[in-house]
Amino acid sequence: MSETFAAFIVTNKRHDRVYTFTHLRNSGYTGQVFFVVDDADPTLEAYRAKYGADVLVFNKQAVAKTFDLADTFHEQLGAVVFARNAVAALAQEQGIDTYVVLDDDYTQFQYRFDREGNYKNAQIRSLDLVFKAMVRFHKRSGAATVCMAQGGDFIGGSQSQYASGVTLTRKAMNTFFCRADRPFAFLGRINEDVNTYVTHGARGVLFLTTNALAIVQKMTQSNSGGLTDFYLQNGTYVKSFYTILMAPSCVKVSTMGNINRRMHHHVLWRYAVPKIVDEKHRRSTEGQS
């Protein structure tokens, strides 16, 4: 990997459970890895003891002044948005111009299709090559960020939307490939990824996720630390409502799941982002006054 590329893992109170680091190496990533921890994390010294100079610390209070929190809460319990917004400056300090921002709870990096285009799951063993391909895709697409899909996107297997025709979607979650010369702010204390791609997307900024690749994560609320404390205290309704505050014209809260149903955001994409009409559909004005 290039010396100006790095993976930044945002993490909080999980110094002994940064699963993503282990699986980056197991999947063939050989590049730089940094661990992004806030200065109020009570386990900061434990991170330093384990990962040394690769632990990068940011001031949460200072970062909080750089973006819209979308609330008036004083407590900053477990919100990952501060770390996500701190990465750009930390990358510049380290001389990094292209990077990927990762959560700390990934248990696998996967291909989701074989060479013939059939829907199959296979662990990635050459993650360096995959990351290089994602960096090229990001550069050529002109997008603010490009991401890999999540395991949950493929619920339903071969019959899921992601496995049956959809190759790119206008969303961005979990694995953010970014460039220092294309900065953007994550928005809202909670549900920051959805807040961000909906709000910026409505203004014409491009966010993309490919279904060819995916990450698998620990089950939500089964892994203490991080955002789990917030979800256990407030539930997913509060989380989802942040995006309604950001974009009430195209987002609503509805139920999700078949057995254990829960409240979840639902983006009405028809009203969410601009639609670019292909030039071939332009009506000729020749001969018109």
Contacts in CASP RR format, 6 or more apart in sequence:
PFRMAT RR
TARGET T0000
AUTHOR 0000-0000-0000
METHOD contacts of the structure
MODEL  1
MSETFAAFIVTNKRHDRVYTFTHLRNSGYTGQVFFVVDDADPTLEAYRAK
YGADVLVFNKQAVAKTFDLADTFHEQLGAVVFARNAVAALAQEQGIDTYV
VLDDDYTQFQYRFDREGNYKNAQIRSLDLVFKAMVRFHKRSGAATVCMAQ
GGDFIGGSQSQYASGVTLTRKAMNTFFCRADRPFAFLGRINEDVNTYVTH
GARGVLFLTTNALAIVQKMTQSNSGGLTDFYLQNGTYVKSFYTILMAPSC
VKVSTMGNINRRMHHHVLWRYAVPKIVDEKHRRSTEGQS
1 29 0 8 1.000
1 30 0 8 1.000
1 31 0 8 1.000
1 32 0 8 1.000
1 128 0 8 1.000
1 131 0 8 1.000
1 132 0 8 1.000
2 98 0 8 1.000
3 32 0 8 1.000
4 95 0 8 1.000
4 96 0 8 1.000
4 97 0 8 1.000
4 98 0 8 1.000
5 31 0 8 1.000
5 32 0 8 1.000
5 96 0 8 1.000
5 97 0 8 1.000
5 98 0 8 1.000
5 99 0 8 1.000
5 131 0 8 1.000
5 135 0 8 1.000
6 31 0 8 1.000
6 32 0 8 1.000
6 33 0 8 1.000
6 34 0 8 1.000
6 91 0 8 1.000
6 94 0 8 1.000
6 96 0 8 1.000
6 99 0 8 1.000
6 100 0 8 1.000
7 24 0 8 1.000
7 29 0 8 1.000
7 31 0 8 1.000
7 32 0 8 1.000
7 33 0 8 1.000
7 34 0 8 1.000
7 99 0 8 1.000
7 100 0 8 1.000
7 102 0 8 1.000
7 131 0 8 1.000
8 33 0 8 1.000
8 34 0 8 1.000
8 35 0 8 1.000
8 36 0 8 1.000
8 56 0 8 1.000
8 87 0 8 1.000
8 90 0 8 1.000
8 91 0 8 1.000
8 99 0 8 1.000
8 100 0 8 1.000
8 101 0 8 1.000
8 102 0 8 1.000
9 18 0 8 1.000
9 20 0 8 1.000
9 21 0 8 1.000
9 33 0 8 1.000
9 34 0 8 1.000
9 35 0 8 1.000
9 36 0 8 1.000
9 102 0 8 1.000
9 103 0 8 1.000
9 104 0 8 1.000
10 36 0 8 1.000
10 80 0 8 1.000
10 83 0 8 1.000
10 84 0 8 1.000
10 87 0 8 1.000
10 101 0 8 1.000
10 102 0 8 1.000
10 103 0 8 1.000
10 104 0 8 1.000
11 18 0 8 1.000
11 35 0 8 1.000
11 36 0 8 1.000
11 37 0 8 1.000
11 47 0 8 1.000
11 83 0 8 1.000
11 103 0 8 1.000
11 104 0 8 1.000
11 226 0 8 1.000
12 37 0 8 1.000
12 38 0 8 1.000
12 41 0 8 1.000
12 78 0 8 1.000
12 80 0 8 1.000
12 83 0 8 1.000
12 104 0 8 1.000
12 225 0 8 1.000
12 226 0 8 1.000
13 41 0 8 1.000
13 42 0 8 1.000
13 43 0 8 1.000
13 224 0 8 1.000
13 225 0 8 1.000
13 226 0 8 1.000
14 43 0 8 1.000
14 104 0 8 1.000
14 105 0 8 1.000
14 223 0 8 1.000
14 224 0 8 1.000
14 225 0 8 1.000
14 226 0 8 1.000
15 43 0 8 1.000
15 46 0 8 1.000
15 47 0 8 1.000
15 50 0 8 1.000
15 51 0 8 1.000
16 46 0 8 1.000
16 50 0 8 1.000
17 104 0 8 1.000
17 105 0 8 1.000
17 223 0 8 1.000
18 35 0 8 1.000
18 104 0 8 1.000
19 104 0 8 1.000
19 105 0 8 1.000
19 106 0 8 1.000
19 107 0 8 1.000
19 218 0 8 1.000
20 102 0 8 1.000
20 103 0 8 1.000
20 104 0 8 1.000
20 105 0 8 1.000
20 106 0 8 1.000
21 33 0 8 1.000
21 35 0 8 1.000
21 104 0 8 1.000
23 106 0 8 1.000
23 107 0 8 1.000
23 108 0 8 1.000
23 109 0 8 1.000
24 33 0 8 1.000
24 102 0 8 1.000
24 109 0 8 1.000
24 127 0 8 1.000
27 108 0 8 1.000
27 109 0 8 1.000
27 123 0 8 1.000
27 124 0 8 1.000
27 125 0 8 1.000
27 127 0 8 1.000
28 124 0 8 1.000
28 125 0 8 1.000
28 126 0 8 1.000
28 127 0 8 1.000
28 128 0 8 1.000
29 127 0 8 1.000
29 128 0 8 1.000
29 131 0 8 1.000
30 128 0 8 1.000
31 128 0 8 1.000
32 54 0 8 1.000
32 94 0 8 1.000
32 96 0 8 1.000
33 54 0 8 1.000
34 54 0 8 1.000
34 55 0 8 1.000
34 56 0 8 1.000
34 90 0 8 1.000
34 94 0 8 1.000
35 47 0 8 1.000
35 51 0 8 1.000
35 54 0 8 1.000
35 55 0 8 1.000
35 56 0 8 1.000
36 56 0 8 1.000
36 58 0 8 1.000
36 83 0 8 1.000
36 86 0 8 1.000
36 87 0 8 1.000
36 90 0 8 1.000
37 44 0 8 1.000
37 47 0 8 1.000
37 55 0 8 1.000
37 56 0 8 1.000
37 57 0 8 1.000
37 58 0 8 1.000
37 83 0 8 1.000
38 57 0 8 1.000
38 58 0 8 1.000
38 59 0 8 1.000
38 60 0 8 1.000
38 82 0 8 1.000
38 83 0 8 1.000
38 86 0 8 1.000
39 57 0 8 1.000
39 58 0 8 1.000
39 59 0 8 1.000
39 60 0 8 1.000
40 60 0 8 1.000
40 76 0 8 1.000
41 47 0 8 1.000
44 55 0 8 1.000
44 57 0 8 1.000
47 55 0 8 1.000
48 55 0 8 1.000
56 90 0 8 1.000
56 93 0 8 1.000
56 94 0 8 1.000
58 82 0 8 1.000
58 83 0 8 1.000
58 86 0 8 1.000
58 89 0 8 1.000
58 90 0 8 1.000
60 76 0 8 1.000
60 82 0 8 1.000
63 82 0 8 1.000
63 85 0 8 1.000
63 86 0 8 1.000
64 76 0 8 1.000
64 82 0 8 1.000
66 85 0 8 1.000
66 185 0 8 1.000
67 81 0 8 1.000
67 85 0 8 1.000
67 185 0 8 1.000
67 186 0 8 1.000
67 187 0 8 1.000
67 188 0 8 1.000
68 185 0 8 1.000
68 187 0 8 1.000
68 188 0 8 1.000
69 81 0 8 1.000
69 188 0 8 1.000
69 189 0 8 1.000
70 187 0 8 1.000
70 188 0 8 1.000
70 189 0 8 1.000
70 195 0 8 1.000
70 242 0 8 1.000
70 245 0 8 1.000
70 246 0 8 1.000
71 188 0 8 1.000
71 189 0 8 1.000
71 242 0 8 1.000
73 189 0 8 1.000
76 82 0 8 1.000
76 189 0 8 1.000
77 229 0 8 1.000
77 230 0 8 1.000
77 233 0 8 1.000
78 225 0 8 1.000
78 226 0 8 1.000
78 227 0 8 1.000
78 229 0 8 1.000
78 230 0 8 1.000
79 189 0 8 1.000
79 190 0 8 1.000
79 192 0 8 1.000
79 227 0 8 1.000
79 230 0 8 1.000
80 103 0 8 1.000
80 192 0 8 1.000
80 226 0 8 1.000
80 227 0 8 1.000
81 186 0 8 1.000
81 187 0 8 1.000
81 188 0 8 1.000
81 189 0 8 1.000
81 190 0 8 1.000
81 192 0 8 1.000
84 101 0 8 1.000
84 176 0 8 1.000
84 186 0 8 1.000
84 192 0 8 1.000
85 185 0 8 1.000
85 186 0 8 1.000
87 99 0 8 1.000
87 101 0 8 1.000
87 178 0 8 1.000
88 178 0 8 1.000
88 180 0 8 1.000
88 183 0 8 1.000
91 97 0 8 1.000
91 99 0 8 1.000
91 178 0 8 1.000
91 180 0 8 1.000
92 180 0 8 1.000
96 180 0 8 1.000
97 179 0 8 1.000
97 180 0 8 1.000
97 181 0 8 1.000
98 135 0 8 1.000
98 138 0 8 1.000
98 177 0 8 1.000
98 178 0 8 1.000
98 179 0 8 1.000
98 180 0 8 1.000
99 177 0 8 1.000
99 178 0 8 1.000
99 180 0 8 1.000
100 131 0 8 1.000
100 134 0 8 1.000
100 175 0 8 1.000
100 176 0 8 1.000
100 177 0 8 1.000
100 178 0 8 1.000
101 175 0 8 1.000
101 176 0 8 1.000
101 178 0 8 1.000
102 174 0 8 1.000
102 175 0 8 1.000
103 174 0 8 1.000
103 217 0 8 1.000
104 226 0 8 1.000
105 217 0 8 1.000
105 218 0 8 1.000
105 223 0 8 1.000
106 215 0 8 1.000
106 216 0 8 1.000
106 217 0 8 1.000
107 216 0 8 1.000
107 217 0 8 1.000
107 218 0 8 1.000
108 123 0 8 1.000
108 215 0 8 1.000
108 216 0 8 1.000
109 123 0 8 1.000
109 124 0 8 1.000
109 127 0 8 1.000
109 130 0 8 1.000
109 148 0 8 1.000
109 213 0 8 1.000
109 214 0 8 1.000
109 215 0 8 1.000
109 216 0 8 1.000
110 121 0 8 1.000
110 122 0 8 1.000
110 123 0 8 1.000
110 124 0 8 1.000
110 213 0 8 1.000
110 214 0 8 1.000
110 215 0 8 1.000
110 216 0 8 1.000
111 120 0 8 1.000
111 121 0 8 1.000
111 122 0 8 1.000
111 123 0 8 1.000
111 124 0 8 1.000
111 212 0 8 1.000
111 213 0 8 1.000
112 119 0 8 1.000
112 120 0 8 1.000
112 121 0 8 1.000
112 149 0 8 1.000
112 154 0 8 1.000
112 162 0 8 1.000
112 163 0 8 1.000
112 211 0 8 1.000
112 212 0 8 1.000
112 213 0 8 1.000
112 214 0 8 1.000
113 119 0 8 1.000
113 120 0 8 1.000
113 211 0 8 1.000
113 212 0 8 1.000
114 120 0 8 1.000
114 122 0 8 1.000
119 157 0 8 1.000
119 158 0 8 1.000
119 163 0 8 1.000
119 164 0 8 1.000
124 130 0 8 1.000
124 213 0 8 1.000
130 213 0 8 1.000
131 177 0 8 1.000
134 146 0 8 1.000
134 148 0 8 1.000
134 177 0 8 1.000
134 210 0 8 1.000
134 213 0 8 1.000
135 177 0 8 1.000
137 146 0 8 1.000
137 210 0 8 1.000
138 145 0 8 1.000
138 146 0 8 1.000
138 177 0 8 1.000
138 178 0 8 1.000
138 179 0 8 1.000
139 179 0 8 1.000
141 206 0 8 1.000
141 208 0 8 1.000
142 182 0 8 1.000
142 206 0 8 1.000
143 206 0 8 1.000
143 207 0 8 1.000
143 208 0 8 1.000
144 172 0 8 1.000
144 178 0 8 1.000
144 182 0 8 1.000
144 184 0 8 1.000
144 200 0 8 1.000
144 205 0 8 1.000
144 206 0 8 1.000
144 207 0 8 1.000
145 172 0 8 1.000
145 176 0 8 1.000
145 177 0 8 1.000
145 178 0 8 1.000
145 182 0 8 1.000
145 184 0 8 1.000
145 207 0 8 1.000
145 208 0 8 1.000
146 172 0 8 1.000
146 177 0 8 1.000
146 207 0 8 1.000
146 208 0 8 1.000
146 209 0 8 1.000
146 210 0 8 1.000
147 171 0 8 1.000
147 172 0 8 1.000
147 173 0 8 1.000
147 174 0 8 1.000
147 175 0 8 1.000
147 176 0 8 1.000
147 177 0 8 1.000
147 207 0 8 1.000
147 208 0 8 1.000
147 209 0 8 1.000
147 210 0 8 1.000
148 174 0 8 1.000
148 175 0 8 1.000
148 209 0 8 1.000
148 210 0 8 1.000
148 213 0 8 1.000
148 214 0 8 1.000
148 215 0 8 1.000
149 162 0 8 1.000
149 209 0 8 1.000
149 210 0 8 1.000
149 211 0 8 1.000
149 213 0 8 1.000
149 214 0 8 1.000
149 215 0 8 1.000
150 173 0 8 1.000
150 174 0 8 1.000
150 214 0 8 1.000
150 215 0 8 1.000
150 217 0 8 1.000
151 214 0 8 1.000
151 215 0 8 1.000
151 216 0 8 1.000
151 217 0 8 1.000
153 160 0 8 1.000
153 161 0 8 1.000
153 162 0 8 1.000
153 209 0 8 1.000
153 211 0 8 1.000
153 214 0 8 1.000
154 160 0 8 1.000
154 162 0 8 1.000
154 163 0 8 1.000
154 211 0 8 1.000
154 214 0 8 1.000
156 163 0 8 1.000
157 163 0 8 1.000
158 164 0 8 1.000
162 169 0 8 1.000
162 211 0 8 1.000
163 211 0 8 1.000
166 211 0 8 1.000
167 210 0 8 1.000
167 211 0 8 1.000
167 212 0 8 1.000
168 208 0 8 1.000
168 209 0 8 1.000
168 210 0 8 1.000
168 211 0 8 1.000
169 208 0 8 1.000
169 209 0 8 1.000
169 211 0 8 1.000
170 197 0 8 1.000
170 201 0 8 1.000
170 206 0 8 1.000
170 207 0 8 1.000
170 208 0 8 1.000
170 269 0 8 1.000
170 272 0 8 1.000
170 273 0 8 1.000
171 194 0 8 1.000
171 197 0 8 1.000
171 207 0 8 1.000
171 209 0 8 1.000
171 267 0 8 1.000
172 193 0 8 1.000
172 196 0 8 1.000
172 197 0 8 1.000
172 207 0 8 1.000
172 208 0 8 1.000
172 209 0 8 1.000
173 193 0 8 1.000
173 194 0 8 1.000
173 197 0 8 1.000
173 209 0 8 1.000
174 193 0 8 1.000
174 215 0 8 1.000
174 217 0 8 1.000
175 215 0 8 1.000
184 196 0 8 1.000
184 200 0 8 1.000
184 205 0 8 1.000
185 196 0 8 1.000
186 192 0 8 1.000
186 193 0 8 1.000
186 195 0 8 1.000
186 196 0 8 1.000
187 195 0 8 1.000
187 196 0 8 1.000
187 199 0 8 1.000
187 200 0 8 1.000
187 246 0 8 1.000
188 195 0 8 1.000
188 242 0 8 1.000
188 246 0 8 1.000
189 242 0 8 1.000
190 227 0 8 1.000
190 230 0 8 1.000
190 234 0 8 1.000
190 238 0 8 1.000
190 239 0 8 1.000
190 242 0 8 1.000
191 239 0 8 1.000
191 240 0 8 1.000
191 242 0 8 1.000
191 243 0 8 1.000
191 265 0 8 1.000
192 242 0 8 1.000
194 243 0 8 1.000
194 251 0 8 1.000
194 265 0 8 1.000
194 267 0 8 1.000
195 242 0 8 1.000
195 243 0 8 1.000
195 246 0 8 1.000
196 207 0 8 1.000
197 207 0 8 1.000
198 243 0 8 1.000
198 246 0 8 1.000
198 247 0 8 1.000
198 250 0 8 1.000
198 251 0 8 1.000
198 267 0 8 1.000
198 272 0 8 1.000
199 246 0 8 1.000
199 247 0 8 1.000
200 207 0 8 1.000
201 207 0 8 1.000
201 272 0 8 1.000
201 273 0 8 1.000
201 274 0 8 1.000
202 247 0 8 1.000
202 250 0 8 1.000
202 272 0 8 1.000
202 273 0 8 1.000
202 274 0 8 1.000
204 273 0 8 1.000
204 274 0 8 1.000
220 228 0 8 1.000
220 231 0 8 1.000
221 228 0 8 1.000
221 231 0 8 1.000
221 232 0 8 1.000
222 228 0 8 1.000
230 239 0 8 1.000
231 239 0 8 1.000
235 263 0 8 1.000
236 262 0 8 1.000
236 263 0 8 1.000
236 264 0 8 1.000
237 253 0 8 1.000
237 263 0 8 1.000
239 265 0 8 1.000
240 253 0 8 1.000
240 263 0 8 1.000
240 264 0 8 1.000
240 265 0 8 1.000
241 253 0 8 1.000
243 251 0 8 1.000
243 265 0 8 1.000
243 267 0 8 1.000
244 251 0 8 1.000
244 252 0 8 1.000
244 253 0 8 1.000
244 265 0 8 1.000
247 272 0 8 1.000
249 271 0 8 1.000
250 267 0 8 1.000
250 268 0 8 1.000
250 269 0 8 1.000
250 270 0 8 1.000
250 271 0 8 1.000
250 272 0 8 1.000
251 265 0 8 1.000
251 266 0 8 1.000
251 267 0 8 1.000
251 268 0 8 1.000
251 272 0 8 1.000
252 265 0 8 1.000
252 266 0 8 1.000
252 268 0 8 1.000
253 263 0 8 1.000
253 264 0 8 1.000
253 265 0 8 1.000
253 266 0 8 1.000
254 263 0 8 1.000
254 264 0 8 1.000
254 266 0 8 1.000
255 261 0 8 1.000
255 262 0 8 1.000
255 263 0 8 1.000
255 264 0 8 1.000
256 262 0 8 1.000
256 263 0 8 1.000
256 264 0 8 1.000
END
